[in-house]
Amino acid sequence: MSSPILAPVVVLVAWTMVMWAWMYVTRIPAMQRAKMRLDPEAPRGEQMATLPPRVRWKADNYNHLMEQPTLFYAIALTLAIVGHGGGWSARLAWIYVGLRVVHSLVQATWNKIEVRFALFFLSSLALVGLIVICISDTNIF
């Protein structure tokens, strides 16, 4: 079984791994420059908080890609399974993924909060659209 909505799912997973790599490509050299010694007794995040903001932004975004996108994966896979992964579902999925990629780029490079919020809000609307399609156009209830 193949569904058009699966392509944006795979693209967002791949993008998440791009952000993972970008996080470490910037974090490890910053840790080396700071001569940071990892302390397993330090509270979670305390040591990383000492790194420059431009380094932390990548990790913050990677963490964000582990949050709301999990809802996207669930609803997109549900739509694919029930045979409603084409048409508007696929369009909204691509819109969601595109907005999340732009959100990542903004957060990782510029981190203008108002712009990030607007992108997050718009992507959330796309996600709500997918949920509405799933509830109204499928027979899962």
C-alpha positions as CSV (number, residue, x, y, z in Angstrom):
1,M,0.0,0.0,0.0
2,S,1.3,3.4,-0.9
3,S,-0.1,6.8,0.0
4,P,0.9,10.3,-1.1
5,I,0.9,11.5,2.6
6,L,3.8,9.2,3.4
7,A,6.3,11.3,1.4
8,P,6.1,14.3,3.7
9,V,6.3,12.0,6.7
10,V,9.6,10.7,5.4
11,V,10.9,14.2,4.5
12,L,10.2,15.4,8.0
13,V,12.0,12.4,9.5
14,A,14.9,13.1,7.2
15,W,14.9,16.8,8.1
16,T,15.0,15.9,11.8
17,M,18.2,14.0,11.1
18,V,19.6,17.0,9.3
19,M,18.9,19.1,12.4
20,W,20.5,16.3,14.5
21,A,23.7,16.4,12.5
22,W,23.7,20.3,12.5
23,M,23.3,20.2,16.2
24,Y,26.4,18.1,16.7
25,V,28.5,19.7,14.0
26,T,28.1,23.0,16.0
27,R,27.9,21.6,19.5
28,I,31.0,19.5,19.7
29,P,33.4,22.2,18.4
30,A,31.7,24.7,20.9
31,M,32.2,22.2,23.7
32,Q,35.9,21.8,22.7
33,R,36.4,25.5,22.5
34,A,34.9,25.9,26.0
35,K,37.1,23.0,27.2
36,M,33.9,21.6,28.7
37,R,34.2,18.4,30.8
38,L,31.0,16.5,30.9
39,D,29.8,16.0,34.4
40,P,27.2,13.2,34.9
41,E,26.3,14.8,38.3
42,A,25.3,18.2,36.7
43,P,21.5,18.7,36.4
44,R,20.1,18.1,33.0
45,G,20.9,20.9,30.6
46,E,23.0,22.9,33.0
47,Q,26.2,22.4,31.1
48,M,24.7,22.9,27.7
49,A,23.2,26.2,28.9
50,T,26.7,27.6,29.1
51,L,27.2,27.2,25.4
52,P,26.6,30.2,23.1
53,P,23.0,30.8,22.1
54,R,23.7,30.2,18.3
55,V,24.9,26.7,19.3
56,R,21.9,26.0,21.7
57,W,19.4,27.0,19.1
58,K,20.1,23.9,17.0
59,A,19.5,21.6,19.9
60,D,16.4,23.5,20.9
61,N,15.0,23.0,17.4
62,Y,15.9,19.3,17.4
63,N,14.0,19.0,20.6
64,H,11.0,20.8,19.1
65,L,11.1,18.3,16.2
66,M,10.5,15.6,18.8
67,E,7.4,17.3,20.2
68,Q,4.4,18.4,18.0
69,P,5.6,16.5,14.9
70,T,4.8,13.3,16.8
71,L,1.1,14.3,16.4
72,F,1.7,14.9,12.7
73,Y,3.2,11.4,12.3
74,A,0.3,9.9,14.1
75,I,-2.4,11.6,12.1
76,A,-0.6,11.3,8.8
77,L,-0.1,7.5,9.3
78,T,-3.7,7.1,10.3
79,L,-4.8,8.9,7.1
80,A,-2.5,6.7,5.0
81,I,-3.8,3.5,6.7
82,V,-7.5,4.4,6.2
83,G,-6.9,5.4,2.6
84,H,-7.3,9.2,2.9
85,G,-3.7,10.2,2.4
86,G,-4.1,12.0,-0.9
87,G,-5.8,15.2,-2.0
88,W,-6.1,17.8,0.7
89,S,-4.5,15.5,3.3
90,A,-1.3,15.3,1.2
91,R,-1.3,19.1,0.5
92,L,-1.7,19.9,4.2
93,A,1.0,17.5,5.1
94,W,3.4,19.1,2.7
95,I,2.4,22.6,4.0
96,Y,3.1,21.3,7.6
97,V,6.5,19.9,6.7
98,G,7.5,23.0,4.7
99,L,6.5,25.3,7.6
100,R,8.4,23.1,10.1
101,V,11.6,23.2,7.9
102,V,11.3,27.0,7.6
103,H,10.7,27.2,11.4
104,S,13.9,25.1,11.9
105,L,15.9,27.4,9.7
106,V,14.6,30.5,11.5
107,Q,15.3,29.0,14.9
108,A,18.7,27.7,14.1
109,T,20.1,30.8,12.4
110,W,18.1,33.9,13.5
111,N,15.8,32.8,16.2
112,K,13.3,35.7,15.9
113,I,10.6,34.5,18.3
114,E,7.7,36.4,16.6
115,V,8.6,34.8,13.3
116,R,9.0,31.4,14.9
117,F,5.6,31.7,16.6
118,A,3.9,32.7,13.3
119,L,5.4,29.7,11.6
120,F,4.5,27.4,14.5
121,F,0.9,28.8,14.5
122,L,0.5,28.2,10.8
123,S,1.9,24.7,10.9
124,S,-0.4,24.0,13.8
125,L,-3.4,25.1,11.6
126,A,-2.2,22.6,8.9
127,L,-2.1,19.9,11.6
128,V,-5.6,20.8,12.8
129,G,-6.7,20.6,9.2
130,L,-5.4,17.0,9.0
131,I,-7.2,16.1,12.2
132,V,-10.4,17.6,10.9
133,I,-10.1,15.6,7.7
134,C,-9.4,12.4,9.7
135,I,-12.4,13.0,11.9
136,S,-14.9,14.1,9.2
137,D,-13.8,12.0,6.1
138,T,-13.0,8.6,7.6
139,N,-15.0,5.8,9.2
140,I,-12.6,5.3,12.2
141,F,-15.2,6.3,14.8
